[in-house]
Each structure stands twice: as structure tokens, then as C-alpha cells.
């Protein structure tokens, strides 16, 4: 089976991407990296949108998180330490897989590139872009997406934040078939994850990615075997979230919510 991965690069999406590269050597024929922070907006436009939507404190936190991740990766290289999870540029070299960037996976140039790879299956791993019909129809086996929540609950963005803000006792990971809306497609696999009082956004992100990596392997094998599950979502139980506003962040902190520290990030890297 020829697989193409669409992803937004982060420590946790890279963990799942590399798991697929190791499990299916030679079958991942291309990776498309999202080069936009927010779909349809330039980087300055995306930052301005987040600033107006979520406030300076949240934008500063996200910027610090990105800086910490990249700074830690650079420090590892300088110290000669092998990271637990490789960056996409290193995966390109280690696994001989092409990696291309795109601000819009649906644009003609990117679509044409994916088409030349002749994928049987397209896998979306934390992609922050809407996948449109021509791309959905390109691969004979379809397009699947991994989402770190128990769909149909917590469709949309940043589910770890909302799980902690709502003091929920469990979350989970869902793999679903992609349709023309965010996180509404038929279900393929789901796994539940307990949420403890000690959990942070970083710890839930890590637990979800570890569980998700194994689920992706199982999903590919189910699809390759034929007749994989396609279970409808119960829309009456659906909830949808976008970027948190300042009031949401206050509620998150009041509930004891924590993002996690650089030391926690270092442990996962």
C-alpha cells in the first residue's frame, strides 16, 4: 500500500508519523507539511487573528511552546544527543521519503505532487487545514484523519484544553474517514484515555500521540485487509471548539489547568 501523510509538524504529530515510517518501510511515499499557522492566512495574518481572538497571554504561550520545542531540538544536536522523535527534515534523510511544504494542501501544485506519488491511502495527522473533495477522492482507499478526542465530542481545535477546562475524567483518540467538514466523518477506530488531576496539556498530548501511533498502525492494517469499519457519528452528542478566548483561559486556570513545563517537554523529546 502506498501512503501519503499530510501533517502539521509538532513533536506529537512527528511521533505518529515516524511510527508509520518504521512500521511500513517503503510504503510511505510522500509527506506534505502544512506551512500555515491558520488555514487560509499568512503567518502575520494568523498571529493577528490569534491575538484578537485569544489575547496576548495565549499567543505568548503558544510562541514560547514553539520556541521551547525548537530550542530543545537544537540543543540535542549540539550535545550529540539522539532525540526520541525526529524532525521531518531528519525523517526525510533517515527514511528516504520526500517531504514538501504547502500553505494549502488543496492547491494545484500540491495536489499534482500528491497525485504523482499515486497514493492508495492518505493519512491526515493533526493537519490544520480543510481537505477538499478532489483530494478526498484521489486515493482509492480514501483519506483518514486522527483526532485527539472522543468524537463527536470536542470537534475542532485544541481538545486537550477543553477537556481540562471542563474537568472531564476521560478523553481519547479517534481515527475517522475524512469528509468535507472538520471532524465529522465516519468512525474507524476509537480508544479511551483516563485524565488524572496531574495531567497537563503536554501530558495529554503525549499520551494521545502514543496511543494514536498504535491506532494508526492498526487502521492501516484494517484498511489493507479490506472492509474497514465506517461507523456514523451521533451528531446529537457533538460539540465543537475553536481557539479559546480570554474568559475560557481564566476558567482553565481556575480549574487548576496547566500547560506543562519545558522540563516536561524535554522528557518527551
Buried (B, 14 or more C-beta within 10 A) or exposed (E): BBBBBBBBBBBBBBBBBBBBBEBBEEBBBBBBBBBBBBBEBEEEEBBBBBEEBBBEEBBEBBEEBEEBBEEBBEEBEEEEEEBEBBBBEBBBEEBEBBBBEBBBBBEEEBBEBBBEBEBBBBBBBBBBBBBBEEBBEBBEBBBBBBBBBBBBBBBBBBBBBBBBBBEBEEBBBBBBBBBEEBBBBBBBBBBEBEBEEEBBBBBBBBBBBBBBBBBBBBBBEBBBEEEBBEEEBEEEEBBBBEBBEEEBBEBBEEEEBBBBEBEBBEEBB
